[in-house]
Amino acid sequence: MPSMNTKAASFTIECHDIAQVVEFSPFEWSSQLLAIGTTSRVAVVNCSLKEDGDLQHESVRDFHHGCRVSALAWSPQTSLTDLPRSLKFCTGGSDKKLRIFSSDLKDDDRVKILEGHENYINSVCYEPDTGSQVASVSDDYTCRIWSTEDGHQMAVYPLGAPGMTVAWHPQDPLKLLVAEKGGMIRIYSISSNQPIMSLSSGHTPLMSCDWSLSNPIKIVAMVPGSYLVFDTTTSSYPICKKQVHSEGGQTVRVARCSENLVATLGRPRSQIKVTNTRNEQVVFEESCHVLNGLSWHHHSSLLAAGGDRKVHIWHIM
């Protein structure tokens, strides 16, 4: 139940299986799109808040995936307003392969398979300007950069631990964040393929990391039971640590509409908390039997999480 005085309307979207991954498009022109990855499919849903506060949603497309979806990222080339209409996204699968899906929403659905990782893929992301590259990190101790045009591998960054999160800088396509399970966060220059900044969490395992869309100097990370906040202009060490889950944390996401709202997923049970980092107050809390993944809407305080044959969405007000 929501804590303190914060109100949160609750909605659900039914799906055919456990929702392993959920991802709102991070781009303004396609922000109404939500991708739901399950054990064998990816469903794309159009979501919008009506004037009365209700959530309206309709199915856009359903794609066969063939294995469990472990990671998903939207391409900036996706648009339902420009003609021709286009859907494009990339997934990581339990078979260690990347898949780039594209559709004109008529009769031309395509999938391109990228092979190279030797272990579980934990995170994928698109270059945010043109979508010409995609990056992925894996338990195989590598970050890999791929061309989305022909699928060839453009670069491999050796890591000191399994790669947990990869994220392109929201405003600078020449900077790429890679977070390792061993606790290190590095920012790479895409032009030189070398790290230009290192941040140390001081804790292991580091399970998740996120770059603030509204304030990119701010980076958050999830370590056992706590989230950390980094200010990349002041220190390579966290400026804030807040314990939020007594039995360990799994995922952290900064709200795309506000740098001060941080959502975390952890234990006991499957527990979501939203914390205002300005005063470190928990403003929302919910527990469900099954929860996987977290994703914030681009410009509203809608928060999605995968559940058992459904997606939970909360409007945190």
C-alpha positions in Angstrom: 0.0 0.0 0.0 1.1 3.6 -0.6 2.9 5.1 2.4 2.7 8.5 3.9 0.3 10.9 2.2 1.2 10.0 -1.4 -1.6 8.9 -3.7 -1.1 6.3 -6.3 -3.7 5.0 -8.7 -3.2 1.4 -9.6 -3.8 -0.2 -13.0 -3.1 -3.6 -14.6 -2.5 -4.8 -18.2 -3.1 -8.5 -18.7 -0.5 -10.6 -20.6 -0.3 -14.3 -21.5 2.7 -15.1 -19.2 4.9 -13.8 -16.5 6.2 -10.3 -17.6 10.0 -10.6 -17.2 10.8 -7.2 -18.6 8.8 -4.0 -19.0 10.1 -0.8 -20.8 8.4 2.5 -21.6 10.0 4.2 -24.6 12.4 6.9 -23.3 11.8 9.1 -26.3 9.2 11.9 -26.2 7.8 11.1 -29.7 7.1 7.4 -28.8 6.7 7.8 -25.0 3.2 6.2 -25.1 4.6 2.8 -26.0 5.2 0.1 -23.5 7.1 -3.2 -24.4 6.4 -6.3 -22.3 8.9 -9.2 -22.6 7.8 -12.6 -21.4 9.2 -16.1 -21.6 8.5 -16.4 -25.3 7.0 -13.1 -26.7 7.2 -9.3 -26.7 3.9 -7.4 -26.6 3.8 -3.7 -27.5 1.0 -1.7 -25.9 -0.1 1.9 -26.4 -0.7 3.6 -23.0 -2.2 7.0 -22.2 -3.7 8.7 -19.2 -7.2 10.0 -19.8 -8.5 13.3 -18.4 -10.4 11.5 -15.7 -7.2 9.8 -14.5 -7.9 6.4 -15.9 -5.3 4.5 -18.0 -6.3 3.7 -21.5 -4.3 1.0 -23.3 -4.5 -1.0 -26.5 -2.4 -3.7 -28.1 -0.2 -2.5 -31.0 1.8 -5.6 -32.0 2.8 -9.0 -30.6 6.2 -10.6 -31.6 7.3 -14.2 -31.2 10.6 -14.2 -29.3 11.4 -17.9 -28.9 13.0 -17.7 -25.5 12.8 -15.7 -22.3 13.5 -12.0 -22.7 16.2 -10.8 -20.3 16.6 -7.2 -21.5 14.9 -4.7 -23.8 15.6 -1.3 -25.2 13.7 1.0 -27.6 15.2 2.5 -30.7 14.8 6.3 -31.3 13.7 5.3 -34.8 10.4 4.2 -33.4 7.5 6.5 -34.3 3.7 6.1 -34.7 3.2 9.7 -35.8 5.6 10.0 -38.7 5.0 8.1 -41.9 5.9 5.4 -42.6 5.1 4.3 -39.0 7.8 2.2 -37.5 8.4 0.0 -34.4 12.0 -0.9 -33.6 13.5 -2.3 -30.4 16.3 -4.7 -29.3 16.1 -7.6 -26.8 18.5 -9.8 -25.0 17.4 -13.4 -24.8 18.1 -16.3 -22.4 19.9 -18.0 -25.4 22.7 -15.3 -25.2 21.6 -13.7 -28.4 20.4 -10.1 -29.2 17.4 -9.6 -31.5 16.6 -6.4 -33.3 12.9 -6.3 -34.1 11.3 -3.9 -36.6 7.8 -3.5 -38.0 5.9 -1.1 -40.3 2.7 -2.2 -38.4 1.4 -3.6 -41.7 2.8 -6.8 -43.1 6.6 -6.3 -42.8 7.9 -7.6 -39.4 11.6 -8.4 -39.3 14.1 -9.7 -36.8 17.9 -9.5 -37.0 19.9 -11.9 -34.7 23.2 -10.7 -33.3 25.5 -13.4 -31.8 28.7 -13.1 -29.8 27.9 -13.1 -26.1 28.9 -16.2 -24.3 26.7 -15.8 -21.2 23.5 -14.2 -19.9 22.7 -10.7 -21.3 21.7 -8.4 -18.5 21.2 -5.0 -20.2 20.9 -3.4 -23.7 20.6 0.2 -24.9 20.4 2.2 -28.1 22.5 5.2 -29.1 19.9 7.9 -28.5 20.4 10.2 -31.5 20.2 8.0 -34.6 19.8 4.5 -33.2 22.7 3.3 -35.5 24.3 1.4 -32.6 23.2 -0.8 -29.7 25.3 -1.7 -26.7 24.9 -4.8 -24.5 26.5 -6.2 -21.3 26.7 -9.8 -20.1 27.8 -12.2 -17.4 30.6 -13.0 -19.9 32.6 -10.0 -18.6 32.1 -7.9 -21.7 30.3 -4.9 -23.1 29.8 -5.0 -26.8 28.9 -2.4 -29.3 27.0 -3.4 -32.4 25.9 -1.8 -35.7 22.1 -1.9 -36.0 22.4 -1.6 -39.8 24.3 -4.9 -40.6 24.6 -6.4 -37.1 28.4 -6.5 -37.0 30.3 -6.1 -33.7 32.0 -2.8 -33.7 33.8 -3.0 -30.3 34.3 -5.2 -27.2 35.1 -3.7 -23.8 36.6 -6.3 -21.4 35.1 -5.9 -17.9 36.4 -6.9 -14.5 33.1 -8.4 -13.4 29.8 -9.3 -15.0 28.2 -6.3 -16.7 24.9 -5.4 -15.0 23.8 -2.2 -16.7 24.7 -0.3 -19.9 23.3 3.1 -20.6 24.0 5.8 -23.2 24.3 9.4 -22.0 20.9 11.0 -22.5 22.4 14.1 -24.1 25.9 13.0 -25.4 25.9 10.0 -27.7 29.7 9.8 -27.3 29.5 8.7 -23.7 28.4 5.2 -22.5 27.9 4.0 -18.9 28.8 0.5 -18.0 28.1 -0.8 -14.4 29.9 -4.0 -13.2 28.7 -6.4 -10.6 32.0 -5.9 -8.7 31.0 -2.4 -7.8 32.7 -0.3 -10.5 30.8 2.1 -12.8 32.8 3.4 -15.8 31.9 5.9 -18.5 33.5 5.2 -21.8 34.2 7.4 -24.8 32.7 5.9 -27.9 35.2 7.7 -30.1 38.3 6.2 -28.3 36.6 3.1 -26.8 38.4 3.9 -23.5 37.1 4.8 -20.1 37.1 8.5 -19.3 35.6 8.3 -15.8 35.3 5.7 -13.1 33.0 5.7 -10.1 33.3 3.3 -7.2 30.3 2.1 -5.2 32.4 0.6 -2.5 30.0 -2.3 -2.3 29.4 -5.6 -4.0 27.4 -7.0 -5.7 26.2 -4.0 -7.6 22.9 -5.1 -9.1 21.6 -2.2 -11.2 22.4 1.4 -12.2 20.6 4.2 -14.0 21.4 7.6 -15.5 19.0 10.5 -14.8 17.3 11.6 -18.0 16.4 15.0 -16.6 19.8 15.6 -15.0 22.6 13.5 -16.5 25.2 14.4 -13.9 23.2 12.2 -11.5 23.8 8.5 -11.5 22.1 6.0 -9.1 23.1 2.4 -8.3 21.6 -0.5 -6.4 23.9 -2.4 -4.0 22.8 -4.8 -1.3 19.7 -3.3 0.2 20.6 0.3 -0.5 20.6 2.8 -3.4 23.6 5.1 -4.0 23.6 8.6 -5.6 26.6 9.9 -7.5 27.2 13.5 -8.7 29.7 13.1 -11.5 30.8 16.7 -11.2 32.0 16.4 -7.6 33.3 12.9 -6.7 34.0 9.4 -7.9 32.3 8.2 -4.7 28.6 8.3 -3.8 27.3 11.5 -2.2 24.3 9.6 -0.7 23.4 6.1 0.5 20.0 5.1 1.6 18.9 1.6 2.8 15.5 0.7 1.4 15.3 -3.1 1.3 16.3 -5.1 4.3 16.9 -8.4 2.4 18.6 -7.0 -0.7 17.9 -4.9 -3.7 17.5 -5.9 -7.4 16.7 -2.9 -9.6 16.9 0.9 -9.4 15.4 3.5 -11.8 15.3 7.3 -11.7 12.0 8.9 -12.7 12.4 10.3 -16.2 10.2 13.3 -15.3 12.0 14.1 -12.0 15.6 13.5 -10.8 14.4 13.3 -7.2 12.1 10.3 -7.5 14.0 6.9 -7.4 12.1 3.6 -7.7 13.7 0.4 -6.3 12.8 -3.2 -6.4 14.0 -5.6 -3.7 13.2 -8.0 -0.9 11.5 -9.1 1.4 9.0 -10.5 -1.1 8.8 -8.5 -4.3 8.8 -5.0 -2.8 8.8 -1.7 -4.7 9.6 1.6 -3.0 9.7 5.1 -4.5 11.9 7.5 -2.5 12.3 11.2 -2.8 16.1 11.6 -2.7 15.9 15.2 -1.7 14.6 14.4 1.8 15.1 10.6 1.7 11.4 10.0 2.4 9.7 6.9 1.0 6.6 8.2 -0.8 5.3 5.0 -2.2 5.5 1.3 -1.2 3.9 -1.8 -2.7 4.5 -5.6 -2.5 3.3 -8.2 -4.9 3.8 -12.0 -5.3 5.8 -11.5 -8.5 7.5 -8.4 -9.7 10.1 -8.1 -12.4 11.8 -5.0 -13.8 10.9 -1.3 -13.4 10.2 1.4 -16.0 9.2 5.1 -15.7 7.1 6.9 -18.3 9.0 9.7 -20.2 7.1 12.7 -18.8 4.5 11.5 -16.3 4.9 9.7 -13.0 3.7 6.4 -14.3 5.7 3.4 -13.0 5.4 0.0 -14.5 6.6 -3.4 -13.2 6.1 -6.9 -14.5 3.9 -9.4 -12.7 2.3 -12.8 -13.0 0.4 -12.6 -16.3 0.0 -8.9 -15.9 1.8 -5.6 -15.8 1.3 -3.4 -12.8 1.2 0.4 -13.4 1.0 3.0 -10.7 0.4 6.7 -11.2 2.3 8.2 -8.3 0.9 11.7 -7.5 
